[in-house]
Amino acid sequence: MRRLGVAYIAMVVAVACAQPPAASSSTPTTGRAPAPADTQTLSSVFGSYRADDGRVFVIARLGWFFDIRDATYRTIYAGAAPNRYTIGPAFAIPLPKYADLIFDGTTMTVATDRETIVAQRVQYKQTDVTIPAGDAMLAGAITEPIGGGSHSGIVIVHGSEKGERYFYDIWVGIYAGLGLTVLTYDKRGIGSSTGRYPGEFPTDEPLRIYADDAAAALGYLSAWPGVDPKRVGFHGGSQGGWTVPLAIQRHGLATFAILVSAPATTVGQTNLWKDFSGGGSYAPTASAAEMEAAVRADHSGYDPAPALAALQVPTLWLLGSNDRTVPTRICAEILAGLHKPNFTVQMLPTGHGLLVNPTGLDADDKRSPGLAPALVPTITDWMHAR
Protein backbone atom coordinates (compact mmCIF):
# COMPACT_ATOMS: atom_id res chain seq x y z
CA MET A 1 0.00 0.00 0.00
CA ARG A 2 1.47 3.33 -1.05
CA ARG A 3 -0.48 6.00 0.77
CA LEU A 4 -0.69 7.30 4.28
CA GLY A 5 -3.91 6.90 6.20
CA VAL A 6 -5.21 8.63 9.31
CA ALA A 7 -6.25 6.24 11.98
CA TYR A 8 -7.76 8.74 14.27
CA ILE A 9 -8.33 9.93 16.21
CA ALA A 10 -7.68 7.26 14.11
CA MET A 11 -8.58 11.95 16.34
CA VAL A 12 -7.70 11.59 16.41
CA VAL A 13 -6.30 10.99 16.23
CA ALA A 14 -7.06 8.45 13.88
CA VAL A 15 -9.43 7.72 11.37
CA ALA A 16 -9.77 7.14 7.81
CA CYS A 17 -12.41 4.51 7.57
CA ALA A 18 -16.09 5.10 7.17
CA GLN A 19 -17.17 2.48 9.68
CA PRO A 20 -15.64 1.31 12.96
CA PRO A 21 -13.72 -1.94 12.51
CA ALA A 22 -15.56 -5.13 13.31
CA ALA A 23 -14.44 -7.18 16.29
CA SER A 24 -11.71 -9.69 15.60
CA SER A 25 -12.25 -13.43 15.84
CA SER A 26 -10.34 -13.39 19.13
CA THR A 27 -12.82 -11.01 20.74
CA PRO A 28 -13.90 -12.28 24.18
CA THR A 29 -17.67 -12.68 24.22
CA THR A 30 -20.39 -13.29 26.75
CA GLY A 31 -23.10 -13.54 24.10
CA ARG A 32 -23.81 -12.34 20.61
CA ALA A 33 -21.60 -9.41 19.65
CA PRO A 34 -23.53 -6.20 18.89
CA ALA A 35 -23.25 -4.47 15.54
CA PRO A 36 -21.39 -1.18 15.24
CA ALA A 37 -23.72 1.78 15.63
CA ASP A 38 -25.17 3.21 12.44
CA THR A 39 -23.36 6.44 11.66
CA GLN A 40 -26.55 8.15 10.48
CA THR A 41 -28.29 7.56 13.81
CA LEU A 42 -25.26 8.97 15.63
CA SER A 43 -25.60 12.22 13.68
CA SER A 44 -28.36 13.36 16.04
CA VAL A 45 -26.25 12.88 19.17
CA PHE A 46 -22.71 13.69 18.04
CA GLY A 47 -20.90 16.45 19.89
CA SER A 48 -19.32 17.12 23.28
CA TYR A 49 -20.94 16.43 26.66
CA ARG A 50 -19.79 17.85 30.01
CA ALA A 51 -20.53 16.33 33.43
CA ASP A 52 -20.89 18.39 36.61
CA ASP A 53 -17.35 17.49 37.66
CA GLY A 54 -15.94 18.92 34.41
CA ARG A 55 -15.41 15.57 32.71
CA VAL A 56 -15.93 15.89 28.94
CA PHE A 57 -16.96 13.16 26.49
CA VAL A 58 -16.97 13.40 22.70
CA ILE A 59 -19.27 11.41 20.42
CA ALA A 60 -18.08 11.17 16.80
CA ARG A 61 -20.34 10.41 13.86
CA LEU A 62 -17.87 7.82 12.58
CA GLY A 63 -18.83 5.79 15.64
CA TRP A 64 -16.39 6.63 18.40
CA PHE A 65 -16.61 7.58 22.08
CA PHE A 66 -13.79 9.57 23.70
CA ASP A 67 -13.39 10.45 27.37
CA ILE A 68 -11.01 13.41 27.37
CA ARG A 69 -10.08 12.98 31.05
CA ASP A 70 -8.82 9.39 31.01
CA ALA A 71 -8.27 9.00 27.22
CA THR A 72 -10.74 6.10 26.96
CA TYR A 73 -11.45 5.66 23.24
CA ARG A 74 -14.07 3.15 22.18
CA THR A 75 -16.11 2.00 19.21
CA ILE A 76 -19.83 2.60 19.76
CA TYR A 77 -22.17 -0.36 19.26
CA ALA A 78 -25.93 -0.50 18.75
CA GLY A 79 -27.99 -1.01 21.90
CA ALA A 80 -31.47 -2.23 22.78
CA ALA A 81 -33.25 0.98 21.71
CA PRO A 82 -32.61 3.83 19.23
CA ASN A 83 -31.29 6.10 21.99
CA ARG A 84 -29.14 3.43 23.66
CA TYR A 85 -25.67 2.28 22.70
CA THR A 86 -22.87 0.30 24.30
CA ILE A 87 -19.08 0.41 24.39
CA GLY A 88 -16.75 -2.48 25.12
CA PRO A 89 -13.58 -2.92 27.19
CA ALA A 90 -11.17 -1.85 24.43
CA PHE A 91 -11.16 0.18 21.24
CA ALA A 92 -12.79 -2.37 18.91
CA ILE A 93 -13.74 -5.14 21.32
CA PRO A 94 -17.50 -5.08 21.99
CA LEU A 95 -17.80 -7.66 24.76
CA PRO A 96 -17.95 -7.91 27.67
CA LYS A 97 -19.87 -4.63 27.74
CA TYR A 98 -18.07 -1.83 29.53
CA ALA A 99 -20.83 0.80 29.61
CA ASP A 100 -24.23 1.84 28.31
CA LEU A 101 -24.59 5.21 26.58
CA ILE A 102 -28.13 6.56 26.96
CA PHE A 103 -29.25 9.75 25.21
CA ASP A 104 -32.28 11.81 26.22
CA GLY A 105 -32.53 15.16 24.49
CA THR A 106 -29.37 17.08 25.37
CA THR A 107 -28.38 14.64 28.13
CA MET A 108 -26.05 11.64 27.86
CA THR A 109 -25.78 9.07 30.64
CA VAL A 110 -22.71 6.84 30.82
CA ALA A 111 -23.61 3.85 33.00
CA THR A 112 -21.03 1.27 34.07
CA ASP A 113 -21.11 -1.33 36.84
CA ARG A 114 -19.23 1.11 39.09
CA GLU A 115 -20.78 4.50 38.38
CA THR A 116 -23.37 6.49 36.47
CA ILE A 117 -22.31 9.80 34.97
CA VAL A 118 -24.80 12.31 33.61
CA ALA A 119 -23.45 14.85 31.13
CA GLN A 120 -25.05 17.74 29.24
CA ARG A 121 -24.36 18.54 25.63
CA VAL A 122 -21.94 21.45 25.22
CA GLN A 123 -23.55 24.17 23.14
CA TYR A 124 -21.35 25.29 20.25
CA LYS A 125 -22.38 27.34 17.27
CA GLN A 126 -21.95 25.34 14.06
CA THR A 127 -22.21 26.93 10.63
CA ASP A 128 -21.94 25.29 7.21
CA VAL A 129 -19.73 27.32 4.87
CA THR A 130 -18.47 27.27 1.28
CA ILE A 131 -14.82 28.20 0.72
CA PRO A 132 -13.46 29.37 -2.66
CA ALA A 133 -10.24 27.47 -3.43
CA GLY A 134 -8.95 28.02 -6.94
CA ASP A 135 -11.21 26.11 -9.32
CA ALA A 136 -13.05 24.38 -6.44
CA MET A 137 -15.56 25.28 -3.77
CA LEU A 138 -14.81 23.50 -0.50
CA ALA A 139 -17.80 22.58 1.65
CA GLY A 140 -16.94 23.06 5.29
CA ALA A 141 -18.22 23.61 8.80
CA ILE A 142 -17.12 26.12 11.43
CA THR A 143 -17.58 25.20 15.08
CA GLU A 144 -17.14 28.04 17.54
CA PRO A 145 -17.55 28.53 21.27
CA ILE A 146 -20.54 30.55 22.37
CA GLY A 147 -19.55 33.76 24.11
CA GLY A 148 -17.94 37.12 23.52
CA GLY A 149 -14.37 38.00 22.77
CA SER A 150 -12.02 36.83 20.07
CA HIS A 151 -10.87 33.24 19.70
CA SER A 152 -7.93 31.44 18.22
CA GLY A 153 -8.78 29.43 15.14
CA ILE A 154 -7.60 26.11 13.72
CA VAL A 155 -8.11 24.38 10.37
CA ILE A 156 -8.00 20.59 10.39
CA VAL A 157 -6.16 19.25 7.34
CA HIS A 158 -6.80 15.80 5.95
CA GLY A 159 -4.57 12.78 5.85
CA SER A 160 -4.60 10.45 2.85
CA GLU A 161 -8.21 9.50 2.61
CA LYS A 162 -11.26 10.67 0.72
CA GLY A 163 -11.92 12.84 3.71
CA GLU A 164 -15.11 14.60 4.66
CA ARG A 165 -15.52 17.12 7.45
CA TYR A 166 -17.20 14.69 9.88
CA PHE A 167 -14.13 12.45 9.90
CA TYR A 168 -12.64 14.83 12.44
CA ASP A 169 -15.41 15.13 15.04
CA ILE A 170 -13.05 14.02 17.81
CA TRP A 171 -10.53 16.72 17.00
CA VAL A 172 -13.30 19.30 16.74
CA GLY A 173 -14.45 18.32 20.25
CA ILE A 174 -10.92 18.63 21.62
CA TYR A 175 -10.10 21.99 20.08
CA ALA A 176 -13.52 23.58 20.61
CA GLY A 177 -13.24 22.46 24.24
CA LEU A 178 -10.01 24.46 24.44
CA GLY A 179 -11.86 27.55 23.24
CA LEU A 180 -10.76 27.52 19.60
CA THR A 181 -12.94 28.11 16.56
CA VAL A 182 -12.50 25.05 14.33
CA LEU A 183 -12.87 24.70 10.56
CA THR A 184 -13.22 21.31 8.91
CA TYR A 185 -13.93 20.75 5.23
CA ASP A 186 -14.61 18.06 2.65
CA LYS A 187 -11.59 17.36 0.49
CA ARG A 188 -11.96 18.76 -3.03
CA GLY A 189 -14.04 16.47 -5.25
CA ILE A 190 -15.29 14.59 -2.17
CA GLY A 191 -18.55 14.96 -0.25
CA SER A 192 -20.14 18.29 -1.04
CA SER A 193 -16.95 19.94 -2.32
CA THR A 194 -16.52 20.63 -6.01
CA GLY A 195 -13.34 20.41 -8.05
CA ARG A 196 -11.25 17.56 -9.37
CA TYR A 197 -10.18 14.99 -6.81
CA PRO A 198 -6.40 14.75 -7.35
CA GLY A 199 -5.92 11.32 -5.74
CA GLU A 200 -3.89 10.38 -2.71
CA PHE A 201 -0.47 9.34 -3.89
CA PRO A 202 1.68 12.18 -2.51
CA THR A 203 3.59 13.43 -5.49
CA ASP A 204 4.40 17.11 -5.74
CA GLU A 205 1.25 18.06 -7.67
CA PRO A 206 -1.44 16.60 -5.36
CA LEU A 207 0.43 17.92 -2.31
CA ARG A 208 0.58 21.39 -3.87
CA ILE A 209 -3.17 21.29 -4.56
CA TYR A 210 -3.95 20.15 -1.02
CA ALA A 211 -1.61 22.79 0.42
CA ASP A 212 -3.34 25.52 -1.59
CA ASP A 213 -6.75 24.27 -0.42
CA ALA A 214 -5.59 24.26 3.21
CA ALA A 215 -4.30 27.81 2.84
CA ALA A 216 -7.62 28.91 1.33
CA ALA A 217 -9.44 27.39 4.31
CA LEU A 218 -7.15 29.19 6.76
CA GLY A 219 -7.63 32.49 4.97
CA TYR A 220 -11.39 32.00 5.18
CA LEU A 221 -11.24 31.22 8.89
CA SER A 222 -8.97 34.22 9.54
CA ALA A 223 -11.72 36.53 8.28
CA TRP A 224 -14.49 34.86 10.29
CA PRO A 225 -16.17 37.17 12.84
CA GLY A 226 -14.82 36.54 16.32
CA VAL A 227 -11.58 34.91 15.14
CA ASP A 228 -8.28 36.64 15.88
CA PRO A 229 -6.34 36.51 12.58
CA LYS A 230 -3.09 36.71 14.54
CA ARG A 231 -3.91 33.42 16.30
CA VAL A 232 -4.84 30.96 13.56
CA GLY A 233 -3.13 27.73 12.66
CA PHE A 234 -3.31 24.21 11.33
CA HIS A 235 -3.82 20.71 12.63
CA GLY A 236 -2.43 18.13 10.21
CA GLY A 237 -2.55 14.37 10.65
CA SER A 238 -0.48 11.75 8.86
CA GLN A 239 -0.12 12.92 5.23
CA GLY A 240 -1.35 16.29 6.47
CA GLY A 241 2.13 16.57 7.98
CA TRP A 242 3.47 17.06 4.45
CA THR A 243 0.58 19.33 3.44
CA VAL A 244 0.69 21.81 6.34
CA PRO A 245 4.38 22.88 6.21
CA LEU A 246 4.05 23.20 2.42
CA ALA A 247 0.93 25.36 2.81
CA ILE A 248 2.74 27.62 5.28
CA GLN A 249 5.82 27.84 3.06
CA ARG A 250 3.71 28.77 0.02
CA HIS A 251 1.23 31.11 1.65
CA GLY A 252 2.27 32.08 5.19
CA LEU A 253 -0.89 33.00 7.14
CA ALA A 254 -0.58 30.43 9.94
CA THR A 255 0.84 31.36 13.34
CA PHE A 256 1.10 27.81 14.72
CA ALA A 257 0.82 24.17 13.67
CA ILE A 258 0.05 20.88 15.39
CA LEU A 259 1.18 17.80 13.45
CA VAL A 260 0.23 14.28 14.56
CA SER A 261 1.71 11.03 13.22
CA ALA A 262 3.26 13.29 10.60
CA PRO A 263 6.31 12.31 8.51
CA ALA A 264 9.45 14.40 8.29
CA THR A 265 10.88 11.75 5.96
CA THR A 266 10.50 11.63 2.18
CA VAL A 267 7.61 9.82 0.52
CA GLY A 268 9.95 7.02 -0.54
CA GLN A 269 11.39 6.59 2.94
CA THR A 270 7.94 6.57 4.49
CA ASN A 271 6.56 4.05 2.02
CA LEU A 272 9.56 1.78 2.51
CA TRP A 273 9.03 1.79 6.29
CA LYS A 274 5.35 1.08 5.84
CA ASP A 275 6.02 -1.80 3.44
CA PHE A 276 8.08 -3.68 6.03
CA SER A 277 4.87 -4.45 7.95
CA GLY A 278 2.14 -3.86 5.39
CA GLY A 279 1.31 -0.71 7.29
CA GLY A 280 0.81 -2.66 10.50
CA SER A 281 -0.89 -5.72 9.00
CA TYR A 282 1.85 -8.10 10.12
CA ALA A 283 5.04 -8.13 12.17
CA PRO A 284 8.11 -7.23 10.11
CA THR A 285 10.72 -9.93 9.63
CA ALA A 286 13.62 -7.45 9.57
CA SER A 287 15.05 -5.93 12.73
CA ALA A 288 14.44 -2.30 13.64
CA ALA A 289 18.11 -1.53 12.87
CA GLU A 290 17.85 -3.15 9.42
CA MET A 291 14.64 -1.29 8.60
CA GLU A 292 16.00 2.05 9.73
CA ALA A 293 19.22 1.54 7.75
CA ALA A 294 17.20 0.84 4.60
CA VAL A 295 15.06 3.92 5.20
CA ARG A 296 18.08 6.17 5.72
CA ALA A 297 19.54 4.95 2.41
CA ASP A 298 16.42 5.93 0.46
CA HIS A 299 15.92 9.53 -0.68
CA SER A 300 13.14 9.16 -3.24
CA GLY A 301 9.85 10.94 -3.64
CA TYR A 302 8.63 14.25 -2.30
CA ASP A 303 11.05 15.67 0.26
CA PRO A 304 9.55 17.91 2.97
CA ALA A 305 12.99 19.22 4.01
CA PRO A 306 12.72 22.65 2.31
CA ALA A 307 9.28 23.30 3.78
CA LEU A 308 10.42 22.16 7.23
CA ALA A 309 13.55 24.31 7.06
CA ALA A 310 11.36 27.31 6.18
CA LEU A 311 8.84 26.64 8.94
CA GLN A 312 9.17 29.46 11.48
CA VAL A 313 5.92 29.22 13.44
CA PRO A 314 5.63 27.30 16.75
CA THR A 315 4.98 23.68 15.80
CA LEU A 316 4.06 20.72 17.98
CA TRP A 317 4.84 17.25 16.65
CA LEU A 318 3.08 14.27 18.27
CA LEU A 319 4.61 10.98 17.14
CA GLY A 320 3.92 7.36 18.05
CA SER A 321 6.99 5.38 19.09
CA ASN A 322 5.48 2.20 17.61
CA ASP A 323 4.17 3.68 14.36
CA ARG A 324 4.21 1.14 11.49
CA THR A 325 3.31 3.73 8.87
CA VAL A 326 5.78 6.52 9.63
CA PRO A 327 9.40 5.94 10.80
CA THR A 328 9.02 8.21 13.78
CA ARG A 329 12.46 7.66 15.33
CA ILE A 330 14.05 8.83 12.10
CA CYS A 331 11.57 11.69 11.86
CA ALA A 332 12.53 12.82 15.36
CA GLU A 333 16.20 12.72 14.37
CA ILE A 334 15.51 14.81 11.27
CA LEU A 335 13.58 17.39 13.27
CA ALA A 336 16.27 17.57 15.96
CA GLY A 337 18.90 18.02 13.26
CA LEU A 338 17.15 21.16 12.02
CA HIS A 339 17.91 22.84 15.40
CA LYS A 340 14.71 24.85 15.32
CA PRO A 341 13.66 26.20 18.72
CA ASN A 342 10.10 26.66 17.44
CA PHE A 343 9.69 22.85 17.14
CA THR A 344 8.43 20.75 20.07
CA VAL A 345 8.52 16.99 19.53
CA GLN A 346 6.65 14.61 21.83
CA MET A 347 6.92 10.83 21.43
CA LEU A 348 3.94 8.80 22.67
CA PRO A 349 3.70 5.00 23.29
CA THR A 350 1.31 4.48 20.39
CA GLY A 351 0.89 3.32 16.84
CA HIS A 352 -0.01 5.49 13.88
CA GLY A 353 -3.51 6.22 15.16
CA LEU A 354 -2.21 7.40 18.56
CA LEU A 355 -3.92 4.48 20.28
CA VAL A 356 -1.78 3.01 23.05
CA ASN A 357 -0.20 0.03 21.33
CA PRO A 358 3.02 -1.82 22.26
CA THR A 359 3.53 -3.23 18.75
CA GLY A 360 1.87 -0.74 16.42
CA LEU A 361 0.09 -3.61 14.65
CA ASP A 362 -3.52 -3.23 13.56
CA ALA A 363 -4.63 -6.21 15.62
CA ASP A 364 -3.32 -4.58 18.78
CA ASP A 365 -5.10 -1.31 17.96
CA LYS A 366 -8.36 -3.22 18.39
CA ARG A 367 -7.34 -4.23 21.91
CA SER A 368 -6.07 -0.79 22.91
CA PRO A 369 -7.44 0.80 26.09
CA GLY A 370 -7.56 4.17 24.38
CA LEU A 371 -5.59 7.10 23.09
CA ALA A 372 -2.32 8.11 24.74
CA PRO A 373 -3.21 9.67 28.13
CA ALA A 374 -0.64 12.41 27.52
CA LEU A 375 -2.18 13.43 24.17
CA VAL A 376 -4.73 16.04 25.21
CA PRO A 377 -2.72 17.39 28.19
CA THR A 378 0.29 17.90 25.90
CA ILE A 379 -1.80 19.83 23.37
CA THR A 380 -3.50 21.82 26.14
CA ASP A 381 -0.26 22.81 27.86
CA TRP A 382 1.41 23.68 24.57
CA MET A 383 -1.52 25.84 23.44
CA HIS A 384 -1.81 27.62 26.79
CA ALA A 385 1.89 28.41 26.78
CA ARG A 386 1.34 30.27 23.52
N, C-alpha and C positions, 0 to 999 in steps of 0.2 A: 504494500500500500504506500502511495507516494504523496499523501497530503496529511497535514496536521489537523487533528480534530480538537474540539473543546469538550472535555468531559466535565462539565461543571454542573459546577458549581461550576457539574461536570459538565458556579457559581459559579459555578461557582463558578464555581468554581467552576463547573464542569461541563458542558452538556450539549452534546451535539446530536442527540437522537430525539426522535419525535415521540417516543414512548419509553417509559421506564423499562429497564431490562427485566425479563422474566426470571423467576427464581431458578437456580441451577438444580441439577438432579440430586445434588448433595444437600439440598435444603432440609433442615430438620423440620418435621411436621408433626402436628398433633391433630390432624384432620385434613380436609380438603383445602388446598392452598387457594386463597382468594385471588381474583383477577386484579391487575393494576387498575386504578381508578381511571375512568374516562376523562380525557383532558377537557372535553367540552363542558362536562358537569362541574369541573373544578373552576371554570372561568367565573362562575358566580361567587366563588368564595376566595379567590386568590387575593393576596395582599399580605399586609403585616398586622399582627395582633399583639397587644401589650397587656400583660397581667398587672395586677395591683402592685406587685413587688418589683415592677420594672422589667420583668422577663419578656423578651420579644420573640415571637415565632413568625416565620415567613412560609406562606403557602404558594408554590409555583404552579402555573398552569401545565407545565410539562409533567407534573405528578410528583413533586418533592415537598417534603416537610423539613424545615431547618429551625433549630433552636439556637438562637444567636449566643445565648449564655454558655451552654455546655458543648456547642458544636455538633450536637446530634443532627444527623442528616439521613433521612429515610425516604424510601419510596412509599407512596400512598396507595393503599389498596381499597377496593370497593367494600362497603360494609352492608349491614342488613337493611338500610333504608337510604333514600336519596341524599339525606343530609348527614349520613354517618359513614365514616371511613375508618380504616385501621392502618397502623404502621407496625412493622416487625422489629426484631432485635438488632438488625444490622441493615446496611444500606439497601440491599436488594434481597433480603431474606424475609419472607412474609410471616413465617411461623416459627416458634410460638408467638402469638400476638403480644406486642409490647404495650400498645395504648390504643384507645378509641379516640377518634377526632369527631366531635359532634358540633354541628353548626346550627345556629338559631338566630336568624337575622344578622346582626353585626357582632354576635358573640360566638366564640369558639371555646369549647371545653375539651381539654386534654385529660383523659381519664386513664390512669394506670392502676395497678394493684396497690401502689403505695400512696398515691396522691391524686387529687383532682384539681386542675388549674383552670380557672376561668379567665379568658382574655378577650378584650374588646378590639374590634378592628380599628387600626390607626387610620385617621382620615387624611388622605393626601389628595391634592388636586391633580387630576390626570387629564391631559388634553391631547387629542390626536392632531398631528401636524403633517404638512407636506413640505419637503425641503428640496429646493432646486439644487441639482448637482450635475453640472455640465449638461449632457443630453438626457439626463434621467431626472425623475422626481422620486425622492425617497420618502416612503410612508413611515412615519415615526410616531412616538408618543413621548410626551414630557410629563414627568412625575415631579411634583414640587411640594415641599412642606407648606402647610397652611399657617399663615402668620405674617407679620410685617417684617420689614428690613430686607436687606439684600442677602443672597445666598451664593455660595460657591456652586459651580456647575460641573457636571462630568458627562461625557459621551462614552457609551459602551461600544467598543469596536469588536466586530465578529472575529472568531477563529475561522478555520477552514470547514465551513458547513454552509448549506443553503439556509442561512440564518434569517429568522424572523424576530421581531422585537420581543416577543413573549419568551424566547429562549432564555432571557436574562432576568427573569422575575426575581431570582434570589439576589442577584447583584443590585437590582433596583431597591429591594427591601433593605439591604445593608446600607447602601449609600444614602437613600432617603432618610433612613433612621439616624444617620449622622448629620442630617440637616442640609444635604446637598440637593440641588435640582438635577434630575437625571434624564438624559435623552437616550432612548433606544430607537433603532430603526430597522426596517426590513432591508436586507442586502439588495442591491440593484438587480432587477429582473426576477426577484423572489417576493412572494407574498403580494402585498399591494404596491410595491415599488415598480416603477417603469424602468426602461433602459435594458441594455443587453447584458445578460449574465455572463461575466468573463471567465467562469470556471474557477477551480480551486487550486490548480497546480501553480505554485508560487514562483512563476517567472517574473521578470521585471515588469512586463506590461500589466498583468492583473494586479500586482502589488501597487503599481502606480495608480491604477484606477481606484482601488480600494482606499489608498491613502488620500486621494483627492476627494472621494466621497466622505471620508472621516473628517477631513478639514472643512468641507461644506457643512457637515452636521455641527461641528464645533462653532463655526461662524454663526450659524443660525441660533444656537443656544446662547452665544455671547450677547446677542441682541434681544433675548427674551426678557420681558419685564420682570424685575425682581432678581435678575442674575447679575452678579458683579463680573464684568468682562475681564477684570484683572485677576480673577480667581476661577478660571475654567481649565479643565484638563481632560485627559483621556484615561479610560480603563481599556486595556487590551489583553485578551487571553489567547494563549497558544500562538497561532499564526498572526493574531493581532499584535504580537510582539515584534513582528517585522513591519506591520502596517503603521503602527503609531509613530515610531521614531522617523520613518520616512515621511509621514504626514507633517510632522513638526519641522523636519529639515526643509521640506518643500514650501511650507506655508506659514511657519511660525504659529502664532495665535495661542497655543497652549501654554499654561504656566506650571503645569505639573503632569506627571504620568504615573500610573500604576500598572505594572505588567506582570501577569501571572502565568506560570508555566510557559514562559516566552523565550524563544531561542535567541542567543547571541551568536550562534554558529551559522555557517552558510546553509543553504538549502540542501546541498549535497551531503554535508556532514550530518545534518539532522536526519535526513532520510536513511543514511547508512546506519546510524545508531538505532533508528526505529526498526530497520530491517533485521537486526540481530535477534529481535524477539517478536517479530510480526506486530510491532506496536503494543506489546504486552499480551499477545495471545498465547505465548509459550515461553518457557525459560530459555535464555540463550545458552548455547553450548560453549561459546568462547568465554574467557575470563574477562573481568572488568578491565584489566590492564590491556589485554589484547584488543578489546573493543575500542578503548580510548585511544590506543596507538593508531588503529586504523582510521578513526575519526580525525585525529590530528593530521594525518597524512593526506586527507582529502580537502580540496579547496574549491570544489565545483559549485555551480549554481549561484543564485543571488547571494551577495555578501552584504550583511547589514553594517559592516564596520564603518563605512563613511557616515552613515546616518547616526550611528552610536557615538562616533567621535564628535559629531556636530551637536549632539544633544546637550543642551545647557540647563534645562529646567530640572528641578528636583524630581527624581524618578525612584520609585520603589519597585524592586524586583522580588517576587515571591516564587521560589523554585522548589520543586519536590526532589528530595534526595534520591528517591527510588523511581524517578520518571523513566519510562521505557520508550517515550516518544521523543523527548528532548534530552541531549547529554548535558545535564545541568551542572555537573562538576566542571566540565570544560567551559560551559557558559560562564560560571562564576569566575574561573581563571581569566577568561577574556575580559570580563567586566573589571576585575581587579587590575588587570594590566593596563587599562585605560587611565587609571589614576584620576578618576573624576570624583571630586568631593560631593557632587550633587547626586551621586548614585548611592542607594542603600540596598543591599542584597541580603535577603533573609532566606535561609534554607529550612524547609519544613520536612517532617518525616512522612512524606506522601508520595503517591504516584502522580501521573499527569493531571488527573482531575482534582488534586488537592485533598482527596480522601486519604485518611491515615491507612497506610498500606506498607508492610515490611518488604514486599517483593516488587511492587509496582505492576504486578500481573492483573489482568482483567478479572480473573476468578477471585482474587483477593479483594478487589474493589467491592464486589458483591457482599463480602463478609465484613466490610469496614464498619467500625462504630460511628464514623462520621467524618466531617472535615477536620483539618488540623485545628486543635483548640487555640493555637496562637494566631490563627489567620485573622479573625476580626479584630482582636486586640492590637495586633501589629499595624493593621491599616488605620485603626482609630488613633493610636498614639502618633503614628507618622503624620496623619492629617492634622491633628490638633497642634503638633509642633510647628506646623506651617500655616 
